[in-house]
Amino acid sequence: MCAEREASKIVQKFRTKRVKEARDDAKKEISDYKAAKEDEYRKFEAEHSKGNKQAEDEANKEADKQIKQITEVGRSKQDAVVRELLAAVFEVNMVAPPAA
């Protein structure tokens, strides 16, 4: 009976050890898989972000060009706009509403 208990303890200890080893192996395998997938994602992102970067740079250049053009037009027509605004404010045309 004592030998059976002793054998049972040894078997239980061995099972516990195997479970721990299996858990550790699984954790290592998961971390390796995760690292591989993260590396794969970084490569994919780097490969595909180059085209986006180029398109973004071109869009920024075009936007800057349009902003510069709008600013130049605004400067050249600024005096005329101010005159028209002042004329609209100071030249009031009184119109009586029609009889209801």
C-alpha positions, 0 to 999 in steps of 0.5 A: 500500500505504501509502495502504491502511494509512493508510485502514485506520487512519483507518477503525479510528480512526473505528470505535473512536470510534463504539464509544465513542460508542455505549457512552457513549450506552448508559450515558446511556440506562441511567442515565436509565432507572434514574432514571426507574424509581427515581422511579416506585418512590418515587412508588408507595411514597409513594402506597401507604405512606400507607394502611399508616401509617394502619393501623399508627397504628390498630394501635398505638393499639389495642395501647396501649389493651389494654396499659393495660387489662391493667395496670389489671386487674393492679394491681387484682387484684395483692393477691389474686394475691399472697395466693393464691400465698403460700397455695399455697406455705405451705399444703402438703397432704401426700398419700401416693402409693398403694401400688404 
